[in-house]
Amino acid sequence: MKPFLTAEWRNLILLTYAVEPEILESYLPKGLELDMYKGNAFVSFVAFDFIRTRVKGIPFPFHINFPEVNLRFYVKHTDKEGLIRRGVVFIREFVPKYMIALIANTIYNEPYLSTPMKSNIVLKDGERIISHSLYYGGQEHSWQFVCTDRGYMPEENSTEHFFKEHEWGFGVNHKGQLMEYRVEHPFWNVYPLAKRFELKVDFGILYGEQWSFLNQQIPYNITVAEGSAIKVFPGTVLETNGV
């Protein structure tokens, strides 16, 4: 099967928060279970850059390089043979390009919104300074993370590996059917975070008032990943097995 989309995802920031499972129930598609980690449910606030983007091999002018910001949580699907696939479900995804949001909503029924956004990276004195901002809900939301510029590969049983490495995305199509799609990429190096970061984000404005509690919550984990070339394959409908 040929990929639907190819690109590079670079300089990924993942801020992961422990949440009560009940808050995710309304977002959890039928046929999936929450993928708990050390007994807790989690959401991750993720920011990164799309680079060299192509849809079915075609680069579209002014839609090749752009940032994305999303909020996602962790799930698993068990098929009738007992095979478990672990992946993510997106609560909302922001991009600066209207056509990107339109295609994602049309093809995958993914909850994309377009809004003004910027990202920047500076390499200086052995540090990697990653900055993002977006304008939504009448105000600017921004963050900056400083990490060392010497990456390493975490162990496969590590917390960083669990949150950054997911091969499957899940969602519901326009007919209400459970869908899965595969994202192919190698394991990513991570950059150790320096002792400072700035986060000026109102989660209630970005994702709804029910998420305002994240404004006061300390992240369970912060991971900055190098990223790589990726391939996103067309989605397929899954059986729900009555779950």
C-alpha positions as CSV (number, residue, x, y, z in Angstrom):
1,M,0.0,0.0,0.0
2,K,1.3,3.4,-0.9
3,P,1.3,6.2,1.7
4,F,-1.3,8.9,1.5
5,L,1.1,11.5,3.0
6,T,4.9,11.7,3.3
7,A,6.8,14.4,5.2
8,E,9.3,14.9,8.0
9,W,8.1,15.6,11.5
10,R,10.8,17.5,13.4
11,N,11.5,18.9,16.8
12,L,8.6,17.4,18.6
13,I,7.7,18.7,22.0
14,L,5.4,16.4,24.1
15,L,4.0,17.7,27.4
16,T,2.2,14.8,29.0
17,Y,-0.4,15.1,31.8
18,A,-2.0,12.5,34.0
19,V,-5.8,12.8,33.8
20,E,-8.9,11.1,35.3
21,P,-10.1,8.4,32.8
22,E,-13.6,9.8,33.0
23,I,-12.7,13.0,31.2
24,L,-11.7,11.0,28.2
25,E,-14.9,8.9,28.0
26,S,-16.7,11.3,25.6
27,Y,-13.7,11.3,23.2
28,L,-13.1,7.5,23.2
29,P,-14.5,5.8,20.1
30,K,-16.5,2.6,20.5
31,G,-14.2,-0.4,20.1
32,L,-11.2,1.2,21.8
33,E,-9.9,1.1,25.4
34,L,-7.7,3.6,27.2
35,D,-4.1,2.5,27.1
36,M,-3.1,3.1,30.7
37,Y,0.5,3.7,31.7
38,K,1.5,2.8,35.3
39,G,-2.2,2.8,36.2
40,N,-3.0,6.2,34.8
41,A,-4.6,7.7,31.7
42,F,-2.7,10.5,30.0
43,V,-3.0,13.3,27.4
44,S,-0.1,14.8,25.6
45,F,0.1,18.4,24.3
46,V,2.3,18.0,21.2
47,A,3.9,20.6,18.9
48,F,6.2,19.9,15.9
49,D,7.1,21.0,12.4
50,F,5.9,19.4,9.2
51,I,8.7,19.6,6.6
52,R,8.7,18.6,2.9
53,T,5.1,17.5,3.0
54,R,3.6,15.6,0.0
55,V,0.1,14.3,-0.5
56,K,0.2,11.2,-2.8
57,G,3.7,12.2,-3.8
58,I,2.7,15.8,-4.8
59,P,4.1,18.9,-3.0
60,F,1.5,21.6,-2.9
61,P,2.9,25.2,-3.0
62,F,2.7,27.0,0.4
63,H,1.6,23.8,2.1
64,I,5.0,22.1,2.4
65,N,6.5,23.4,5.6
66,F,4.3,24.3,8.6
67,P,3.8,23.7,12.3
68,E,1.1,21.5,14.0
69,V,-0.1,21.5,17.6
70,N,-2.4,18.8,19.0
71,L,-3.8,17.3,22.1
72,R,-4.0,13.5,22.1
73,F,-4.6,10.5,24.3
74,Y,-3.5,6.9,24.3
75,V,-5.6,3.9,23.4
76,K,-5.5,0.3,22.3
77,H,-7.6,-1.9,20.0
78,T,-7.9,-5.7,20.3
79,D,-9.1,-7.6,17.3
80,K,-11.0,-10.9,17.2
81,E,-7.7,-12.8,17.1
82,G,-6.5,-11.1,20.2
83,L,-3.9,-8.9,18.4
84,I,-3.4,-5.6,20.3
85,R,-2.5,-2.4,18.5
86,R,-1.6,0.6,20.6
87,G,-2.1,4.1,19.3
88,V,-3.5,7.6,19.8
89,V,-6.8,9.5,19.4
90,F,-6.7,13.3,18.8
91,I,-8.9,15.7,20.7
92,R,-8.0,18.7,18.5
93,E,-5.3,19.5,16.0
94,F,-4.2,23.0,14.9
95,V,-2.4,23.9,11.7
96,P,-1.9,27.3,10.0
97,K,-3.2,26.2,6.6
98,Y,-6.9,26.0,5.8
99,M,-6.5,23.4,3.0
100,I,-4.6,21.1,5.3
101,A,-7.4,21.2,7.9
102,L,-10.0,20.7,5.1
103,I,-8.2,17.6,3.7
104,A,-7.7,16.1,7.1
105,N,-11.4,16.6,8.0
106,T,-12.6,15.3,4.7
107,I,-10.4,12.3,4.3
108,Y,-9.9,11.2,7.9
109,N,-12.6,13.1,9.8
110,E,-9.9,14.3,12.1
111,P,-10.6,17.3,14.4
112,Y,-8.4,19.9,12.6
113,L,-8.7,23.6,12.9
114,S,-6.7,26.3,11.0
115,T,-5.5,29.3,12.9
116,P,-2.4,31.7,12.7
117,M,0.7,29.9,13.9
118,K,4.4,30.3,14.0
119,S,7.4,28.1,15.0
120,N,11.1,28.7,15.2
121,I,14.2,26.8,16.1
122,V,17.6,28.2,17.1
123,L,20.8,26.2,17.6
124,K,23.2,28.1,19.8
125,D,26.0,27.1,22.2
126,G,25.1,23.4,22.2
127,E,21.4,24.1,22.9
128,R,18.3,23.7,20.8
129,I,15.8,26.5,21.4
130,I,12.3,25.6,20.1
131,S,9.5,28.2,20.1
132,H,5.9,28.0,19.0
133,S,2.9,30.4,19.1
134,L,-0.6,30.3,17.9
135,Y,-3.5,32.8,17.9
136,Y,-6.9,31.3,18.9
137,G,-9.9,32.4,21.0
138,G,-8.9,36.0,20.9
139,Q,-5.5,35.6,22.4
140,E,-2.0,34.4,21.7
141,H,-0.7,31.1,23.2
142,S,3.1,30.6,23.2
143,W,5.8,28.3,24.6
144,Q,9.6,27.9,24.4
145,F,11.7,25.0,25.4
146,V,15.5,24.9,25.7
147,C,17.2,21.5,25.5
148,T,20.7,20.3,24.9
149,D,21.6,19.5,21.3
150,R,23.0,16.1,22.0
151,G,20.3,13.5,21.5
152,Y,20.1,9.9,22.8
153,M,17.9,6.9,22.2
154,P,15.8,6.0,25.3
155,E,15.3,2.4,26.3
156,E,12.1,0.7,24.9
157,N,10.7,0.3,28.4
158,S,11.2,4.0,29.3
159,T,8.5,6.6,29.8
160,E,9.8,8.7,26.9
161,H,9.5,5.7,24.6
162,F,6.0,5.0,25.6
163,F,4.7,8.5,24.9
164,K,6.7,9.2,21.7
165,E,6.4,5.9,19.8
166,H,3.0,5.1,18.5
167,E,2.5,3.4,15.1
168,W,-1.3,3.7,14.9
169,G,-3.8,6.5,14.8
170,F,-7.5,5.9,15.5
171,G,-10.6,7.8,14.8
172,V,-14.2,7.7,13.5
173,N,-15.1,8.3,9.9
174,H,-18.1,10.3,8.7
175,K,-20.3,7.2,8.9
176,G,-19.4,6.7,12.6
177,Q,-17.2,3.7,11.9
178,L,-14.0,3.0,13.8
179,M,-10.9,3.7,11.6
180,E,-7.2,3.0,12.0
181,Y,-4.3,4.4,10.0
182,R,-0.6,3.5,10.3
183,V,2.2,6.0,10.7
184,E,5.6,4.6,9.8
185,H,8.9,6.1,11.1
186,P,12.0,4.9,12.9
187,F,12.4,5.3,16.7
188,W,13.3,8.9,17.6
189,N,16.2,10.2,19.6
190,V,15.3,12.6,22.4
191,Y,17.0,15.8,23.6
192,P,17.4,16.3,27.3
193,L,15.5,19.3,28.5
194,A,17.5,22.1,30.0
195,K,16.3,23.6,33.3
196,R,14.0,26.2,31.8
197,F,10.9,26.3,29.6
198,E,8.1,28.8,29.2
199,L,4.5,27.8,28.7
200,K,1.8,30.5,28.2
201,V,-1.2,28.5,27.1
202,D,-4.8,28.5,28.1
203,F,-6.0,24.9,27.6
204,G,-9.6,25.9,28.3
205,I,-9.6,28.2,25.3
206,L,-7.8,25.8,23.0
207,Y,-9.7,22.6,23.9
208,G,-12.8,23.6,25.9
209,E,-13.5,24.6,29.5
210,Q,-13.3,21.0,30.7
211,W,-9.5,21.2,30.0
212,S,-8.9,24.3,32.0
213,F,-7.5,22.3,34.9
214,L,-4.4,21.6,32.9
215,N,-3.4,25.3,33.3
216,Q,-2.5,24.6,36.9
217,Q,-1.2,21.0,36.4
218,I,2.5,20.1,36.3
219,P,3.4,17.8,33.4
220,Y,4.0,14.2,34.3
221,N,6.6,14.0,31.5
222,I,8.3,16.4,29.1
223,T,9.9,14.8,26.0
224,V,11.6,16.6,23.1
225,A,12.2,14.3,20.2
226,E,14.3,14.7,17.1
227,G,11.8,13.4,14.6
228,S,12.4,11.9,11.2
229,A,10.8,11.3,7.8
230,I,7.4,9.7,8.2
231,K,4.7,8.0,6.0
232,V,1.0,8.1,6.8
233,F,-1.0,5.3,5.1
234,P,-4.7,5.4,4.1
235,G,-7.2,4.5,6.9
236,T,-9.1,1.2,7.1
237,V,-12.4,0.4,8.9
238,L,-12.1,-1.8,12.0
239,E,-14.6,-4.2,13.6
240,T,-15.6,-3.0,17.0
241,N,-16.3,-6.5,18.5
242,G,-19.2,-5.1,20.5
243,V,-16.9,-3.2,22.8
